Amino acid sequence: MKKVAIIGLGNIGKAIAINLIKNKHEVIVASRNIDDATTFSQTSEVNGFVIVKEIEDAINEADIVIPAIWFTAYPDFFTKYETLLKDKIIIDVSNPIIPDGKGGLQRVIEENKSAGMSNALLLPKGAKLVKALGSLTVESLRSKSNQNIDLFYAADDIEIKEDIEKLIENSGFNPVYIGGIDQSIRMEVGGDLHEINTK
């Protein structure tokens, strides 16, 4: 199994980590504040079955990097860790939305553009981008794992499909390939393959 590093331990990062741990996949976790990662590693759902690292070390040791961060944070993440991300598989879980300050969410790019395609344009040299693990809500990621549910993914590089499908299976879902990154809009909020289909 490929080593996986989850960078960011908000709700989605924690949900992905917990699902992988349940299915015996080795996980490295990192956060801007390493104390957050340490605290998470000691929770009853995790019980120490993750490796806690600083962000740089986590990226360096992993084969697959999952930045579990807001879409708007991806450009800075790619710039800051550009050298370390070379030759890594990066799983983009983002949706093109941010909190609106009123308890809801607001879209931050045009309706006909996708987070996946936007991030692909900024991808560090040598890295490979996959759009996955973002077509379900956090609640569904947690509650529907290991219940024979399909989870969609998109990637331009077909050579990494086997690695991605194994990761999705180890998250407790059935991997379904829908094509290249240009199809990622279908899996994002409002798309026909996202759980929250607003179209």
Contacts in CASP RR format, 6 or more apart in sequence:
PFRMAT RR
TARGET T0000
AUTHOR 0000-0000-0000
METHOD contacts of the structure
MODEL  1
MKKVAIIGLGNIGKAIAINLIKNKHEVIVASRNIDDATTFSQTSEVNGFV
IVKEIEDAINEADIVIPAIWFTAYPDFFTKYETLLKDKIIIDVSNPIIPD
GKGGLQRVIEENKSAGMSNALLLPKGAKLVKALGSLTVESLRSKSNQNID
LFYAADDIEIKEDIEKLIENSGFNPVYIGGIDQSIRMEVGGDLHEINTK
1 25 0 8 1.000
1 26 0 8 1.000
1 166 0 8 1.000
1 170 0 8 1.000
2 62 0 8 1.000
2 63 0 8 1.000
2 64 0 8 1.000
2 89 0 8 1.000
2 163 0 8 1.000
2 166 0 8 1.000
2 167 0 8 1.000
3 26 0 8 1.000
3 28 0 8 1.000
3 61 0 8 1.000
3 62 0 8 1.000
3 63 0 8 1.000
3 64 0 8 1.000
4 20 0 8 1.000
4 25 0 8 1.000
4 26 0 8 1.000
4 27 0 8 1.000
4 28 0 8 1.000
4 62 0 8 1.000
4 63 0 8 1.000
4 64 0 8 1.000
4 65 0 8 1.000
4 66 0 8 1.000
4 167 0 8 1.000
5 27 0 8 1.000
5 28 0 8 1.000
5 29 0 8 1.000
5 30 0 8 1.000
5 53 0 8 1.000
5 58 0 8 1.000
5 59 0 8 1.000
5 61 0 8 1.000
5 62 0 8 1.000
5 64 0 8 1.000
5 65 0 8 1.000
5 66 0 8 1.000
6 13 0 8 1.000
6 16 0 8 1.000
6 17 0 8 1.000
6 27 0 8 1.000
6 28 0 8 1.000
6 29 0 8 1.000
6 30 0 8 1.000
6 66 0 8 1.000
6 68 0 8 1.000
7 30 0 8 1.000
7 31 0 8 1.000
7 55 0 8 1.000
7 58 0 8 1.000
7 59 0 8 1.000
7 65 0 8 1.000
7 66 0 8 1.000
7 67 0 8 1.000
7 68 0 8 1.000
7 69 0 8 1.000
7 77 0 8 1.000
8 29 0 8 1.000
8 30 0 8 1.000
8 31 0 8 1.000
8 32 0 8 1.000
8 67 0 8 1.000
8 68 0 8 1.000
8 69 0 8 1.000
9 17 0 8 1.000
9 29 0 8 1.000
9 31 0 8 1.000
9 36 0 8 1.000
9 37 0 8 1.000
9 40 0 8 1.000
9 68 0 8 1.000
10 68 0 8 1.000
11 138 0 8 1.000
12 68 0 8 1.000
12 93 0 8 1.000
12 133 0 8 1.000
12 134 0 8 1.000
12 138 0 8 1.000
12 141 0 8 1.000
13 66 0 8 1.000
13 68 0 8 1.000
13 93 0 8 1.000
14 40 0 8 1.000
15 138 0 8 1.000
15 141 0 8 1.000
15 142 0 8 1.000
16 66 0 8 1.000
16 68 0 8 1.000
16 93 0 8 1.000
16 133 0 8 1.000
16 141 0 8 1.000
16 171 0 8 1.000
17 27 0 8 1.000
17 29 0 8 1.000
17 40 0 8 1.000
17 46 0 8 1.000
17 50 0 8 1.000
18 45 0 8 1.000
18 46 0 8 1.000
18 142 0 8 1.000
19 141 0 8 1.000
19 142 0 8 1.000
19 145 0 8 1.000
19 170 0 8 1.000
19 171 0 8 1.000
19 172 0 8 1.000
20 27 0 8 1.000
20 167 0 8 1.000
20 170 0 8 1.000
20 171 0 8 1.000
21 27 0 8 1.000
21 45 0 8 1.000
21 46 0 8 1.000
21 49 0 8 1.000
21 50 0 8 1.000
22 145 0 8 1.000
22 146 0 8 1.000
22 172 0 8 1.000
23 146 0 8 1.000
23 169 0 8 1.000
23 170 0 8 1.000
23 171 0 8 1.000
23 172 0 8 1.000
24 170 0 8 1.000
25 167 0 8 1.000
25 170 0 8 1.000
25 171 0 8 1.000
26 51 0 8 1.000
27 49 0 8 1.000
27 50 0 8 1.000
27 51 0 8 1.000
28 50 0 8 1.000
28 51 0 8 1.000
28 52 0 8 1.000
28 53 0 8 1.000
28 58 0 8 1.000
28 61 0 8 1.000
28 62 0 8 1.000
29 37 0 8 1.000
29 40 0 8 1.000
29 41 0 8 1.000
29 50 0 8 1.000
29 51 0 8 1.000
29 52 0 8 1.000
29 53 0 8 1.000
29 58 0 8 1.000
30 37 0 8 1.000
30 52 0 8 1.000
30 53 0 8 1.000
30 54 0 8 1.000
30 55 0 8 1.000
30 57 0 8 1.000
30 58 0 8 1.000
30 59 0 8 1.000
31 37 0 8 1.000
31 40 0 8 1.000
31 55 0 8 1.000
32 55 0 8 1.000
34 52 0 8 1.000
34 53 0 8 1.000
34 54 0 8 1.000
37 52 0 8 1.000
37 53 0 8 1.000
38 52 0 8 1.000
40 46 0 8 1.000
40 50 0 8 1.000
41 48 0 8 1.000
41 50 0 8 1.000
41 52 0 8 1.000
42 48 0 8 1.000
53 61 0 8 1.000
55 81 0 8 1.000
56 81 0 8 1.000
56 84 0 8 1.000
58 65 0 8 1.000
59 65 0 8 1.000
59 81 0 8 1.000
59 84 0 8 1.000
59 85 0 8 1.000
59 88 0 8 1.000
60 84 0 8 1.000
62 88 0 8 1.000
63 88 0 8 1.000
63 89 0 8 1.000
63 163 0 8 1.000
64 88 0 8 1.000
64 89 0 8 1.000
64 90 0 8 1.000
64 91 0 8 1.000
64 163 0 8 1.000
64 167 0 8 1.000
65 85 0 8 1.000
65 88 0 8 1.000
65 89 0 8 1.000
65 90 0 8 1.000
65 91 0 8 1.000
66 90 0 8 1.000
66 91 0 8 1.000
66 93 0 8 1.000
66 133 0 8 1.000
67 73 0 8 1.000
67 74 0 8 1.000
67 77 0 8 1.000
67 90 0 8 1.000
67 92 0 8 1.000
67 93 0 8 1.000
67 94 0 8 1.000
68 93 0 8 1.000
69 77 0 8 1.000
69 94 0 8 1.000
70 94 0 8 1.000
70 98 0 8 1.000
71 94 0 8 1.000
71 95 0 8 1.000
71 96 0 8 1.000
71 97 0 8 1.000
71 98 0 8 1.000
71 108 0 8 1.000
71 115 0 8 1.000
71 118 0 8 1.000
71 119 0 8 1.000
72 98 0 8 1.000
72 108 0 8 1.000
74 92 0 8 1.000
74 94 0 8 1.000
74 115 0 8 1.000
74 118 0 8 1.000
74 119 0 8 1.000
74 122 0 8 1.000
75 122 0 8 1.000
78 85 0 8 1.000
78 119 0 8 1.000
78 122 0 8 1.000
78 123 0 8 1.000
78 124 0 8 1.000
81 124 0 8 1.000
82 124 0 8 1.000
82 125 0 8 1.000
83 124 0 8 1.000
85 124 0 8 1.000
85 127 0 8 1.000
86 124 0 8 1.000
86 125 0 8 1.000
86 126 0 8 1.000
86 127 0 8 1.000
87 126 0 8 1.000
87 127 0 8 1.000
88 127 0 8 1.000
88 128 0 8 1.000
89 127 0 8 1.000
89 128 0 8 1.000
89 130 0 8 1.000
89 160 0 8 1.000
89 163 0 8 1.000
89 164 0 8 1.000
90 123 0 8 1.000
90 127 0 8 1.000
90 128 0 8 1.000
90 129 0 8 1.000
90 130 0 8 1.000
91 130 0 8 1.000
91 131 0 8 1.000
91 132 0 8 1.000
91 133 0 8 1.000
91 164 0 8 1.000
91 167 0 8 1.000
92 115 0 8 1.000
92 116 0 8 1.000
92 119 0 8 1.000
92 129 0 8 1.000
92 130 0 8 1.000
92 131 0 8 1.000
92 132 0 8 1.000
92 184 0 8 1.000
93 132 0 8 1.000
93 133 0 8 1.000
93 134 0 8 1.000
94 115 0 8 1.000
94 116 0 8 1.000
94 119 0 8 1.000
94 134 0 8 1.000
95 115 0 8 1.000
95 134 0 8 1.000
95 188 0 8 1.000
95 189 0 8 1.000
95 194 0 8 1.000
96 107 0 8 1.000
96 108 0 8 1.000
96 109 0 8 1.000
96 113 0 8 1.000
96 114 0 8 1.000
96 115 0 8 1.000
96 118 0 8 1.000
96 188 0 8 1.000
96 189 0 8 1.000
97 105 0 8 1.000
97 106 0 8 1.000
97 107 0 8 1.000
97 108 0 8 1.000
97 189 0 8 1.000
98 105 0 8 1.000
98 106 0 8 1.000
98 108 0 8 1.000
99 105 0 8 1.000
99 106 0 8 1.000
100 106 0 8 1.000
105 189 0 8 1.000
107 189 0 8 1.000
109 115 0 8 1.000
109 118 0 8 1.000
112 185 0 8 1.000
113 185 0 8 1.000
114 184 0 8 1.000
114 185 0 8 1.000
114 188 0 8 1.000
115 184 0 8 1.000
115 188 0 8 1.000
116 129 0 8 1.000
116 131 0 8 1.000
116 181 0 8 1.000
116 184 0 8 1.000
116 185 0 8 1.000
116 188 0 8 1.000
117 181 0 8 1.000
117 182 0 8 1.000
117 184 0 8 1.000
117 185 0 8 1.000
119 129 0 8 1.000
120 129 0 8 1.000
120 156 0 8 1.000
120 181 0 8 1.000
123 129 0 8 1.000
128 155 0 8 1.000
128 156 0 8 1.000
128 157 0 8 1.000
128 160 0 8 1.000
129 155 0 8 1.000
129 156 0 8 1.000
129 181 0 8 1.000
130 153 0 8 1.000
130 154 0 8 1.000
130 155 0 8 1.000
130 160 0 8 1.000
130 164 0 8 1.000
131 153 0 8 1.000
131 154 0 8 1.000
131 155 0 8 1.000
131 181 0 8 1.000
131 183 0 8 1.000
131 184 0 8 1.000
131 187 0 8 1.000
132 151 0 8 1.000
132 152 0 8 1.000
132 153 0 8 1.000
132 154 0 8 1.000
132 164 0 8 1.000
132 167 0 8 1.000
132 168 0 8 1.000
132 187 0 8 1.000
133 141 0 8 1.000
133 151 0 8 1.000
133 153 0 8 1.000
133 168 0 8 1.000
133 171 0 8 1.000
134 141 0 8 1.000
134 187 0 8 1.000
134 188 0 8 1.000
134 194 0 8 1.000
135 151 0 8 1.000
135 152 0 8 1.000
135 187 0 8 1.000
135 188 0 8 1.000
135 193 0 8 1.000
135 194 0 8 1.000
135 195 0 8 1.000
136 144 0 8 1.000
136 149 0 8 1.000
136 151 0 8 1.000
136 195 0 8 1.000
137 195 0 8 1.000
137 196 0 8 1.000
140 149 0 8 1.000
140 195 0 8 1.000
141 171 0 8 1.000
144 173 0 8 1.000
145 171 0 8 1.000
145 172 0 8 1.000
145 173 0 8 1.000
146 172 0 8 1.000
148 174 0 8 1.000
149 172 0 8 1.000
149 173 0 8 1.000
149 174 0 8 1.000
150 173 0 8 1.000
150 174 0 8 1.000
150 176 0 8 1.000
151 168 0 8 1.000
151 171 0 8 1.000
151 173 0 8 1.000
151 174 0 8 1.000
151 175 0 8 1.000
151 176 0 8 1.000
152 176 0 8 1.000
152 177 0 8 1.000
152 178 0 8 1.000
152 186 0 8 1.000
152 187 0 8 1.000
152 193 0 8 1.000
153 164 0 8 1.000
153 165 0 8 1.000
153 168 0 8 1.000
153 175 0 8 1.000
153 176 0 8 1.000
153 177 0 8 1.000
153 178 0 8 1.000
153 187 0 8 1.000
154 177 0 8 1.000
154 178 0 8 1.000
154 179 0 8 1.000
154 180 0 8 1.000
154 181 0 8 1.000
154 182 0 8 1.000
154 183 0 8 1.000
154 184 0 8 1.000
154 186 0 8 1.000
154 187 0 8 1.000
155 161 0 8 1.000
155 164 0 8 1.000
155 177 0 8 1.000
155 179 0 8 1.000
155 180 0 8 1.000
155 181 0 8 1.000
156 180 0 8 1.000
156 181 0 8 1.000
161 177 0 8 1.000
164 175 0 8 1.000
165 175 0 8 1.000
165 177 0 8 1.000
168 174 0 8 1.000
168 175 0 8 1.000
169 175 0 8 1.000
178 186 0 8 1.000
178 187 0 8 1.000
178 193 0 8 1.000
185 191 0 8 1.000
186 192 0 8 1.000
186 193 0 8 1.000
186 194 0 8 1.000
187 193 0 8 1.000
187 194 0 8 1.000
188 194 0 8 1.000
189 196 0 8 1.000
189 198 0 8 1.000
190 196 0 8 1.000
190 197 0 8 1.000
190 198 0 8 1.000
190 199 0 8 1.000
191 197 0 8 1.000
191 198 0 8 1.000
191 199 0 8 1.000
192 199 0 8 1.000
END
